[in-house]
Amino acid sequence: MIKTSQLQADTAVFSMTVGAGDYYLGKVSAGQTFRILDLAGNQAADTLFYSAANPSERYSATDTIREQGNVYLTAGSILRSNENRAMLEIVADTCGRHDTLGGACATESNTVRYDLEKRCMHACRDSWMLAIAEKPEYGLSKRDISHNINFFMNVPVTEEGGLSFADGISAPGKYVELKALMDIYVLISNCPQLNNPCNAYNPTPIEYLVWNA
């Protein structure tokens, strides 16, 4: 569902550009709204969410999909935790659909899906591991790397029930906005994947913006 935002970039209390293959890790307080902006188009943003009060409570694809009865996310979707509590609501979306099933690229999956020589290529799980190593104050560890959302990524479910990585449906300037329903940590890997169409074979930067309630 396409729903535009009334928020203006010049009123954001925080903004930063996240380079291709880089990460962002930060806190969003309950009531704040943040935007992930696809600057150049067809760029996947692999994202994890945690309760800031207790990071063992985290975004759950299982609970979110079950409660909303849909494998895709868009405006109006409520993201739920592994304790089945509402964490965030998507309040604006100009892309129209975001993936919950495709998972994040890793050196292991690059090897299995593409070629042994791809194992050394940078992957989203590398970015997440770097984030938790460089920012220990968030109290995250390897065991906290779990279900993620692939914002802007197009992963159609086939008639046979499988998944396919297809050309993106995003475009330059498309965005998704989420309102925090509790204090949360946001961990984004701006995907470096070069082997499938999720980034149009050309990873590009995204912008991250935050507004107060």
Secondary structure by P-SEA (a helix, b strand, c coil): cbbbbccccccccbbbbbcccccccccccccbbbbbbbccccccccbbbbccccccccccaaaaaaaaccccccccbbbbccccccccccccccccccccccccccaaaaaaaccccccccccaaaaaaaaaaaccccccccccccccccccbbbbbcccccccccccccccccbbbbbbccbbbbbbcccccccccccccbbbbbbbbbbcc
